[in-house]
Amino acid sequence: MILATELSKYTSLDRYELSNILADSGYTDCSFNSVKFLGLTNGGNFCYAIKYFDEQSEGEQTGKVFVSKSATGAMTAEF
């Protein structure tokens, strides 16, 4: 269960916090221009829209990151 006090934190991550959660989840060197909370998925994950600079295409790209609470209570994230 996600407590009411945690809900605010899960829905208001900034680009640095999201990068750190991804790094702790095994995705290193992630850097975002911006992030925006979109909502909850049907599976209960918190979905963020992301914008980042892609060196290969030399332009800004978009994507999504999904944040959840692990069995130990830690935040985890994946693409």
Secondary structure, 3 states (H helix, E strand, C coil): CCCHHHHHHHCCCCHHHHHHHHHHCCCCCCCCCEEEEEEECCCCCEEEEEEEEECCCCEEEEEEEEEEECCCCCEEEEC
